[in-house]
Amino acid sequence: MKLDKRIKALQYIGHICQKALNNQDNNFPGFDNIMYHNPWFTPDNVRFCLNYWHNTLTNSNIKNWLSRYQLKDENSSKSLGLVFAGNIPLVGLHDLCCAIAVGVNLKIKFSSKDRLLPEWIINSLKSEFKELEDKIEFSDNFISDFDAIIATGSNNTSRYFEYYFGKYKHIIRHNRNSIAIISGKENRDTIEKLADDIFLYFGLGCRSISKLYLPSNFDCKVLEEGFQKYNKLLSHNKYANNYDYWKSVYTLDKIKFTDMGFFILNNTESLYSPPSVINYEYYSKTSELNKWIKLNQNSLQCVLSENEELSKNKFGTSQKPALNEYSDNIDTINFLTSL
């Protein structure tokens, strides 16, 4: 499969995402069915995911992304194992796109939490591009006989991955968190964009903002008002259960928290926060924050700020990464071409 056709295969993924959004793909597993298999994968979140990939996998975006690499026209003879995570819809699709671009053979292990969507994507690709029929294998079970592996999971599963896959060339990803730094000068529209960064996918992604850094004397009413469009999350059973559970835990443990009606603000040094909880700390000097970010960059996936001295990533962008924004800042294309 020549490079130009591999690029067309990537474009085709964006095309079928659009067809699914327009109810024109008879092979699409269906929004209700997807949510039945994983209640966190709501129709709204799956639609957001599909729309993102439709807008991202355009001809110009793909060619601009791949133009910085010296990709070979012929396929690679190497085999890559892919272990997908399942925390948000199609979380492993970027790795799949990188592998198709390079032309490696693929052996994929799906997550039980996200099997329907990647299986639909891959079967659609095989149907349209017969050359991929023998190049992509997938399974819900153990995979073997590969030259390198990319595995994504939690801190616990990453230790398991290191034990079993450490002898191979590998990228093994563990938990990372994302933060946003508020200056206090943001308007209502900007705060509403920040709400997307926090609440899309219920905060379950590594790119979801789990912690806020607030200026001294910041009025948290600004957040309560700017985040209101997501108060609908209380109608989701699992989210509501988390909200009630963590209020009870903090109350019993005598941990001070601020109840914002449909989410909880928790003043803590911790980066990780469960669904319905947003951690925060106050800061006084941006220079100190800059030092802290540099020291903790291996724990951070995204840093958002309207202040370009702190980050070039603005509010509202964390769930819309460009194709050249790699997880853990490890260039997947360079990894694959080095095999």
C-alpha positions as CSV (number, residue, x, y, z in Angstrom):
1,M,0.0,0.0,0.0
2,K,1.7,3.2,-1.2
3,L,2.0,6.3,0.9
4,D,-0.6,8.2,-1.1
5,K,-3.1,5.5,-0.5
6,R,-2.3,5.3,3.2
7,I,-3.0,9.0,3.4
8,K,-6.4,8.3,1.7
9,A,-7.1,5.7,4.3
10,L,-6.6,8.3,7.0
11,Q,-8.9,10.7,5.2
12,Y,-11.4,7.8,4.9
13,I,-11.6,7.6,8.7
14,G,-12.7,11.2,8.8
15,H,-15.2,10.5,6.1
16,I,-16.9,7.6,7.9
17,C,-17.0,9.7,11.1
18,Q,-19.0,12.3,9.1
19,K,-21.3,9.6,7.7
20,A,-22.0,8.2,11.2
21,L,-22.8,11.7,12.4
22,N,-25.3,12.1,9.5
23,N,-26.8,8.6,10.1
24,Q,-25.5,7.5,6.7
25,D,-23.3,4.6,7.8
26,N,-25.2,1.3,8.1
27,N,-22.2,-0.4,9.8
28,F,-22.0,2.2,12.6
29,P,-22.7,0.4,15.9
30,G,-25.2,3.1,17.0
31,F,-25.1,5.7,19.8
32,D,-27.5,3.8,22.1
33,N,-25.6,0.5,21.6
34,I,-22.3,2.2,22.4
35,M,-23.7,3.7,25.6
36,Y,-25.2,0.4,26.6
37,H,-21.8,-1.2,26.5
38,N,-20.2,1.7,28.3
39,P,-22.5,4.2,30.1
40,W,-19.8,6.8,30.1
41,F,-19.8,6.9,26.3
42,T,-22.9,9.1,26.0
43,P,-24.3,10.1,22.5
44,D,-23.1,13.7,23.1
45,N,-19.6,12.6,23.9
46,V,-19.4,10.1,21.0
47,R,-20.7,12.8,18.6
48,F,-18.1,15.2,19.9
49,C,-15.4,12.6,19.3
50,L,-16.6,11.8,15.8
51,N,-16.9,15.4,14.9
52,Y,-13.3,16.1,16.1
53,W,-11.9,13.3,14.0
54,H,-13.9,14.3,11.0
55,N,-12.5,17.9,11.3
56,T,-9.0,16.7,12.0
57,L,-8.5,14.0,9.4
58,T,-8.7,16.3,6.4
59,N,-6.3,16.1,3.4
60,S,-4.6,19.3,4.3
61,N,-4.2,18.5,8.0
62,I,-2.8,15.0,7.2
63,K,-0.3,16.2,4.6
64,N,0.9,19.1,6.8
65,W,1.4,16.7,9.7
66,L,3.3,14.1,7.7
67,S,5.3,16.5,5.6
68,R,7.9,16.9,8.4
69,Y,8.8,13.2,8.2
70,Q,10.7,11.2,5.5
71,L,8.1,8.4,5.1
72,K,8.9,5.6,2.8
73,D,6.5,4.9,-0.1
74,E,6.5,1.2,0.6
75,N,5.0,-0.5,3.6
76,S,7.2,-1.5,6.6
77,S,7.8,-5.2,7.3
78,K,7.7,-4.5,11.1
79,S,4.8,-5.5,13.3
80,L,3.4,-3.2,16.0
81,G,1.4,-4.3,19.0
82,L,-1.2,-1.8,20.2
83,V,-2.9,-2.0,23.5
84,F,-5.8,0.4,23.6
85,A,-7.1,2.2,26.7
86,G,-10.8,2.7,27.1
87,N,-11.3,5.8,29.2
88,I,-12.8,7.9,26.4
89,P,-14.2,7.1,23.0
90,L,-11.6,6.1,20.3
91,V,-8.7,7.1,22.6
92,G,-6.4,4.8,20.7
93,L,-7.2,6.2,17.2
94,H,-4.2,8.5,17.0
95,D,-1.8,5.6,17.5
96,L,-3.7,3.7,14.8
97,C,-3.4,6.7,12.4
98,C,0.4,6.9,13.0
99,A,0.7,3.1,12.3
100,I,-1.2,3.4,9.1
101,A,0.8,6.4,8.0
102,V,4.1,4.5,8.5
103,G,2.7,1.3,7.0
104,V,3.6,-1.2,9.8
105,N,1.6,-4.4,10.4
106,L,-0.7,-4.1,13.3
107,K,-1.8,-6.4,16.1
108,I,-4.4,-4.6,18.3
109,K,-5.8,-5.5,21.7
110,F,-9.0,-3.6,22.3
111,S,-10.2,-2.4,25.7
112,S,-13.4,-4.0,26.9
113,K,-14.6,-0.5,27.6
114,D,-14.1,0.7,24.0
115,R,-14.4,-2.1,21.5
116,L,-17.3,-1.2,19.3
117,L,-16.0,2.1,17.9
118,P,-12.4,1.0,16.9
119,E,-13.7,-2.3,15.6
120,W,-16.1,-0.4,13.3
121,I,-13.3,1.9,12.1
122,I,-11.0,-0.9,11.3
123,N,-13.6,-3.1,9.6
124,S,-14.6,-0.1,7.5
125,L,-11.0,0.5,6.5
126,K,-10.6,-3.1,5.5
127,S,-13.7,-3.1,3.5
128,E,-12.6,0.0,1.6
129,F,-8.9,-0.8,1.3
130,K,-8.4,-4.5,0.7
131,E,-4.6,-4.1,1.2
132,L,-5.3,-3.6,4.9
133,E,-7.1,-6.9,5.3
134,D,-3.9,-8.8,6.2
135,K,-2.1,-5.9,7.8
136,I,-4.4,-5.2,10.7
137,E,-5.4,-7.9,13.3
138,F,-7.4,-7.2,16.3
139,S,-8.6,-9.0,19.4
140,D,-10.1,-8.6,22.8
141,N,-7.4,-11.0,24.2
142,F,-3.7,-11.5,24.4
143,I,-1.5,-10.4,21.4
144,S,1.9,-11.7,20.5
145,D,4.6,-11.8,17.8
146,F,5.4,-8.2,17.3
147,D,8.6,-6.1,17.0
148,A,7.4,-3.2,19.1
149,I,4.5,-2.2,21.2
150,I,2.5,0.9,22.3
151,A,0.4,0.3,25.4
152,T,-1.7,2.9,27.2
153,G,-3.2,2.4,30.7
154,S,-3.2,3.5,34.3
155,N,-0.3,3.6,36.6
156,N,-1.1,0.1,37.8
157,T,-1.4,-1.4,34.3
158,S,1.7,0.4,33.1
159,R,3.7,-1.6,35.6
160,Y,2.2,-4.7,34.2
161,F,3.0,-3.5,30.7
162,E,6.6,-2.8,31.7
163,Y,7.0,-6.4,33.1
164,Y,5.6,-8.1,30.0
165,F,6.6,-5.8,27.3
166,G,9.9,-4.3,28.6
167,K,12.0,-6.5,26.3
168,Y,10.5,-5.0,23.2
169,K,10.9,-1.5,21.8
170,H,8.0,0.3,23.4
171,I,6.0,3.3,24.4
172,I,4.2,2.6,27.6
173,R,2.0,5.4,28.8
174,H,0.7,5.8,32.4
175,N,-1.6,8.3,34.1
176,R,-1.1,12.0,33.4
177,N,-3.2,15.0,34.4
178,S,-3.9,18.3,32.9
179,I,-4.1,21.7,34.6
180,A,-5.5,25.2,33.8
181,I,-4.2,28.5,35.2
182,I,-6.7,31.3,35.6
183,S,-5.5,34.9,35.8
184,G,-8.8,36.4,37.0
185,K,-9.2,38.5,33.9
186,E,-11.1,36.0,31.8
187,N,-14.5,36.9,30.5
188,R,-17.6,34.6,30.6
189,D,-17.0,33.2,27.2
190,T,-13.5,32.1,28.1
191,I,-14.7,30.5,31.3
192,E,-17.3,28.6,29.3
193,K,-14.5,27.3,27.1
194,L,-12.7,26.1,30.1
195,A,-15.8,24.2,31.2
196,D,-15.4,22.1,28.0
197,D,-11.8,21.3,28.9
198,I,-13.0,20.0,32.3
199,F,-16.4,18.3,31.8
200,L,-16.2,16.8,28.2
201,Y,-15.9,13.0,28.6
202,F,-16.8,13.6,32.3
203,G,-13.2,14.5,33.0
204,L,-12.0,10.9,32.3
205,G,-9.3,11.7,29.8
206,C,-5.7,12.6,30.4
207,R,-6.3,15.8,28.5
208,S,-9.2,16.7,30.8
209,I,-8.4,19.5,33.2
210,S,-8.3,18.0,36.7
211,K,-6.8,20.9,38.6
212,L,-7.1,24.7,38.5
213,Y,-4.6,27.2,39.7
214,L,-6.4,30.4,40.9
215,P,-5.1,33.8,41.7
216,S,-5.4,34.9,45.4
217,N,-8.8,36.2,46.4
218,F,-10.4,34.7,43.2
219,D,-14.2,34.6,43.4
220,C,-15.3,31.0,42.6
221,K,-18.8,32.2,41.8
222,V,-17.3,33.0,38.4
223,L,-16.8,29.2,37.9
224,E,-20.2,28.3,39.1
225,E,-21.8,30.7,36.6
226,G,-19.5,29.9,33.7
227,F,-19.8,26.1,34.1
228,Q,-23.7,26.1,34.2
229,K,-24.1,24.5,30.8
230,Y,-22.8,21.3,32.3
231,N,-25.2,21.0,35.2
232,K,-27.1,18.5,32.9
233,L,-24.4,16.0,34.0
234,L,-26.4,15.4,37.2
235,S,-28.9,13.5,35.0
236,H,-26.2,11.0,34.2
237,N,-26.4,8.2,36.9
238,K,-22.7,7.4,37.1
239,Y,-21.7,11.1,37.3
240,A,-24.4,11.9,39.9
241,N,-23.3,8.9,42.0
242,N,-19.7,10.2,42.0
243,Y,-20.9,13.6,43.0
244,D,-22.9,12.2,46.0
245,Y,-20.1,9.8,46.9
246,W,-17.3,12.3,47.1
247,K,-19.5,14.8,49.1
248,S,-20.1,12.0,51.6
249,V,-16.4,11.0,51.7
250,Y,-15.2,14.5,52.3
251,T,-17.8,15.2,54.9
252,L,-17.0,12.0,56.9
253,D,-13.3,12.6,56.6
254,K,-13.8,16.3,57.7
255,I,-12.2,17.6,54.5
256,K,-13.3,21.1,53.6
257,F,-14.8,21.4,50.2
258,T,-17.0,23.8,48.2
259,D,-20.2,22.3,46.8
260,M,-21.0,24.1,43.6
261,G,-24.3,22.4,43.0
262,F,-23.2,19.8,40.4
263,F,-19.5,19.7,41.0
264,I,-17.1,19.9,44.0
265,L,-14.1,22.2,44.4
266,N,-11.4,20.6,46.5
267,N,-8.4,22.6,47.7
268,T,-5.5,20.2,47.5
269,E,-2.0,19.7,46.2
270,S,-3.1,16.6,44.3
271,L,-3.3,16.7,40.5
272,Y,-5.7,13.8,40.1
273,S,-9.4,14.3,40.6
274,P,-12.3,11.9,40.1
275,P,-15.4,12.7,38.0
276,S,-17.5,15.6,39.6
277,V,-14.4,16.9,41.6
278,I,-12.1,19.8,40.5
279,N,-9.0,20.3,42.5
280,Y,-7.5,23.7,42.9
281,E,-4.8,25.7,44.6
282,Y,-4.1,29.4,44.8
283,Y,-0.9,31.0,43.5
284,S,0.6,34.5,43.8
285,K,3.5,34.5,41.3
286,T,3.4,33.2,37.7
287,S,7.2,32.7,37.9
288,E,6.7,30.2,40.7
289,L,4.1,28.4,38.6
290,N,6.5,28.2,35.6
291,K,9.1,26.6,37.8
292,W,6.6,24.1,39.1
293,I,5.4,23.2,35.6
294,K,9.0,22.5,34.4
295,L,9.7,20.3,37.5
296,N,6.5,18.3,37.0
297,Q,6.3,18.1,33.2
298,N,6.4,14.3,33.3
299,S,3.1,14.2,35.3
300,L,1.4,16.7,33.0
301,Q,-0.4,16.1,29.7
302,C,-1.8,19.6,29.0
303,V,-1.3,23.0,30.5
304,L,-3.9,25.7,29.6
305,S,-3.7,29.4,30.2
306,E,-4.7,32.6,28.4
307,N,-1.2,33.9,29.5
308,E,1.2,32.9,26.7
309,E,4.1,33.1,29.2
310,L,2.6,30.1,30.9
311,S,1.2,28.1,27.9
312,K,0.5,28.5,24.2
313,N,-2.6,26.3,24.7
314,K,-5.8,28.4,25.3
315,F,-8.9,27.5,27.1
316,G,-11.3,25.3,25.0
317,T,-8.5,23.4,23.2
318,S,-7.5,20.5,25.4
319,Q,-9.9,18.0,23.7
320,K,-9.0,19.2,20.2
321,P,-5.3,18.3,19.9
322,A,-3.6,18.8,16.5
323,L,-2.2,15.6,14.8
324,N,1.3,16.6,15.9
325,E,0.4,16.9,19.6
326,Y,1.6,13.5,20.8
327,S,0.6,11.8,24.1
328,D,3.4,12.2,26.7
329,N,5.3,14.4,24.1
330,I,6.7,11.3,22.5
331,D,6.7,11.5,18.7
332,T,4.9,8.3,17.6
333,I,5.9,8.6,14.0
334,N,9.6,8.9,14.8
335,F,9.3,5.9,17.1
336,L,7.7,3.8,14.3
337,T,10.1,4.9,11.6
338,S,13.1,4.0,13.8
339,L,12.1,0.3,14.1
